[in-house]
Each structure stands twice: as structure tokens, then as C-alpha cells.
């Protein structure tokens, strides 16, 4: 296994755009579905509005956990805070998974998006050779640019987790950053020579299953399952000064000191008081 490469200081030199082969659903099923395993159905659709919306509908209809739905193109992909998430056909890895962590207390289910982030960043490092990190709660970074994001949504007792990673997206295909938002990047622009979406997805699903099973076994205890330690190692937020823009327009600033048992970001302000943030946008301050 080669070592992950550091993020480049500038885009890679001009070269032909990479090929964008379709995902092979049969090969993915053979790679990740096993007797007694978490994943029981893996489907690939050519185009859909949103894989999250599709699985939320299936969850509401009673489908059991373990379904995976990937899309070659999404017309109405969603990010956090109602933002759109779009990419050219076959240029990104976009998929959702259906989970039913019935024994995990609802308060601890906030760790599901963090768990997905750990699985995504770890697979980017191992399968694509790029040093990905995490910005709380669910941005996958390469350097100071955003490689992908995660959206967890509940449907009753089920949770659908969607993951999107830019793989072969070129500089002219990335959206311009909004005010205060991170610039976007892709594995290709980050210098990776390994742009196999199928291999990346198979590796990510295997890592997700391993962590999810361990986390569920201890009733969502991130410390005992080892998830907290993994997240801390991959975090680009902890130990930094941050500004948190919370729903409703409220803001808080301070030092990001940790993540609590429910997955909330702990921020110590200038008065040495510690605030537990459950939702909001985090801005890394220089």
C-alpha cells in the first residue's frame, strides 16, 4: 500500500480528463454483501433526484436496514442546511445507506454522521491515497478545500445517511464557493492517481459496516467502540479556534476542545465557558 499524498499547493498540471466508467452493481454486491453482514441490497441508478429521498421513502414503507443506493447523477442532491449538491454524471461518488440502530439511544445517533465521516476520510486515505480530514460535523476536507459531505436524515426510527465525494470533477465543473464557504476540490485535483469509484465505495462500505457494528454493540458509546478516538485523529476542527453559525442566526466563537458523548462539538469561549453545539456551520479561524 502506498502512503497517502499531501494535498497539492496548486491544481495538477494539464492532462487529459480521467475516464468515468459506470459503477457495476453486480460487482459491488459481490464485494460487500455476505451472509450475516450489514449490507443486504446494493443498487445503482443512472439518475435520480436524491438517493437520500429515495431511501427515506423506502424506510417509511418499512424496508429493513442494510440497503445501499448509489446514483451516477443526482438532479436534486441535498447537503446540510437545505443546500444543493450537484456533480456531473459519473464524476462523483454519491450514495445513501439505510440504517435502523434500534438499540442506540436517540441522543447518541448524532454520531452516525461522524461515523460516516470517519469511514469516508479513512477510505479516501487508503483507497485513493489522499490525506483527507474532517471538519465538524460532516465535511470531508483535503487541505483547506472540501472534497465531500454527509447528510443524515431520520425517518421514524430509521436513519438514512448520504455521502457525496468528488472523484474526477475538473476545475470548471466545481461550483464556486458561496460567501464564507470552502472552495471545492476532487480526488483528481488533489493529485490522486486512483480514481476507481467502485473500489472506493466497496472499501468505504466495508469500513462503515465494521464501525457501525462496533458502535451498535456498545449502544452508541463512541468512546468504548473506538469511534471517538478515530474521529479525533482525523479531525481538522479540534484544537482550533472556530466560529459556529447556529440555526436562527446565533453565533459563538472559541476553541474547539472536543466532541461529547452525543456527537456535539464542545467550544470554549472567551469567558472559559464550554458550549455544546448540536447543529450549525463551523468556520475555522486562522
N, C-alpha and C positions, 0 to 999 in steps of 0.2 A: 504494500500500500504506500502510495506517495504521500508526502506531507502536504497539508493544505497550503495554498499560496496566500501571501498577504494581499490585501486589496491594492490595486494599482493606483498610482498617483494621477493617472490620466487614462482615457479610453484606450483600448488596444489599437495597434496600427491597422490601417485599412487592409481588409482581407475579404474574400468572398463571404457572403452571409451563410450561416450554417444551414444544413438541411433540417427540415421539420417533419420527420416521419410521424405517422399516426400511431397512437397507442394501440397495442394489441391486447384486447380484453382477455382473450383465452390465455395468453402468456402470463398476464398479471394474475389471473385466477390460479394458474398452476404454481405461481411463485408464492402466493400469500395465503391461499385457502388450504387448511389442513384439518384433519379430524380433531375435534376438541378445541380448535383455535377460535379467536375472536371473529375473524372475518369470514363471512358465510356467503356473501354475494359481492361481486365486483363488476360494475357495468361502466361502459364508456359510451357517451352520447356525442354525436357530431356537433350539435349546437343546442343550447337551451338558454332560458332566461337566467336562472341561477340554480346551481346544484344544491345550495342550502335550501332554497324554497322547495325544490323537488323533494328532498329528503324530509323536510318538515311536514309536507303533505303526506308522505308515506308513513311517517311516525304517527301523525294524527289518526291515520287509518289502522294503526295497531301493528305495524311492521316491527319485528324484533330487532335488537341491536346487531351490529356487525355488517351493515350494508355500506358499500363504498360506491360513490358515483363520481366519475371524472367527466369533464367536458373538454372537447377540443376548442370550443368557443362558447363564451357566455355573452348574451346580449344585455343582461340586466344584473351582472355580478355586483355584489354589495360588499362594502367594507364597514368599518365601525362608524358610528355617528351618522348613518344614512348616506355615506359617501359611495360613489360609483367605483367599480373596479373592472377595468376593461383591458383586453390584450388582443393582439392579432391572433387568428387561428393557429393553433399548434405552437405558438411562441412561448406559452407559459404552461405550468403545471397547475391546473385548477381542479380541485376535487373536494368532496364533503364526505363525512362519515357519520353514521347514526349510532348513538350510544344510549344505554339505559343503565346508568350506575345506581341501581336501586338501593344498595346498602350504604351509599355515601350520603351523609347529611347534606341537605341543600346548601348550607352556608359554605361548605368546602368545595362545591362544584365550580367555584370561581377558578380553581386550579386547572380545570380542563383546558382552557385556552393557553395557560402557561405550559402545561404538559405538551400540548400540540406544538408550541414554540420550541421547546427543548427537542422534540423529535425532529422538527423541520431543520433547525440550525445544526443539529448533530449530523443529519443525513447530508446536508449541503457540504459539511466538512469532509465526511467520509466518502460520499459518492461523487461529489463534484470537485473536491479539493480546494474549496474556498472557505476562508475563515469568517464564518457567519457568527453574529452575536445577536442579542435580543434587547429591544427597548420595551420596557413595561408599557402596556400589558402584553402586546401581541404583534409587534413589528419585528421582522427579521431583517437585520442590517448587514451590510458589508462596508466596513469603514463607517462613514457618516451618511451613506445612501441606503435607501430602503429597497431591499430585494423582494420582499413579500409581506403578507399579512395574514391574520387569522380572525375569524368571526365565529363565535359560539352563540347559538340561539336555542332557547328551550321550547319544547312542545309538550306541555304537561310534564310528565316525569322523564321524558326523553330529552336528550341534548344533541343537536346537530352541530358539528364543528367543521367549518370550511377553511381550507388552506389554499392560498394562491402564491406561487413563486414565479418570478420572471426568469425564463431559461434562456431563450435565444433572441429575446427582444433587442432590437437595434436602437441606437440613439434617437432616430427620427420617429420611432414607434412608441416611445415612452411619453406619458403625459407630463406636461410642465407642472412643477410643484406649485401648489397654492400658497397663499400668504402664510409664512411660518412653517410650512410643511417641508418634509425632507425631499431632496431630489431622489428620483428612482434610478435603479440600476437593474442589471440582469446578470446571470451567471456568465454569459458570453462577454459582456462589457467588463466583468470582474476578472477576466483572464482565464476562465475555466476552459479546458480542452475536453471536458467530459460533460456533454450536454444531452445525455440519454435520459429522457423524461421517464421512460419505463423503469430503468434501473433505479432512478432517484425515488420514484413512487414506491416501488417494491421495498427498498431499503427503509423509507420513511414509515410505511405501514408496519413493517416488522418492528421497528423501534417504538412506534406508537403502541402497538399491542403489548410489548414487553413492559413498558412503563405503566400503561393503563391497568394491566392485570395486577402489577405490584401495588399500585395506588389503591385500587378497589379492595384488595385483600386486607389492607390495614384501614379500611373505612375512610379513605381520603386523607390519611395523615401523610402530608408531603415530607415531613421530617423522617418518619420511620421508613417510608418507601424509597428514600434516596432522591426523590424528585427535587426537594428544596436545595440540596447540595448541588445537583446538576444545574438547576436554574441559576443559582448564584454564580457558578463558574462561567456560565455563558452570558451573564447579564452585562450590558453596556450602560445600565442605568444606576445600579447600586454603587454607592461611593461617590456619586457625582451630585453637583448642585443642579436642581431641576426646578422648572415651573410647571405646576399642574393646572390645567384649564378644565374645570369641572363643569358638568351639565348645569345649565342655569346661569352661566357666565361668571361663576365664582372662580377665584384663582388662589393658589397657595404656592409659596416658594420655600425652598430649603434644601437640606441634604437628604438624598435618598439613602436610608440606612438599612433597609431590609424588606422582606415580604413576610406577612404574618400567616398564621395557620389557615386563613381563609383566602389567601392569594392577594390580599390587599397590599398596596405599596405603602411603606412607612416613610414619612417625610418629617424630618426635624426642622422646625422653623427657627427664626432668629431669637425667639423667646425660649428656646430649648424645649418647646412642647412638641410632642410627636403626634402627627396626624395620620390616620389610616385611610387611604384613598381606595375606594372600591371601583370607581369609574372616572374616566377623564383622559384628556390628552396630555402627555408628558413632553415637555421641551427640555432637551439637555442644554444647560447653560455653560458657557465657556468659563 
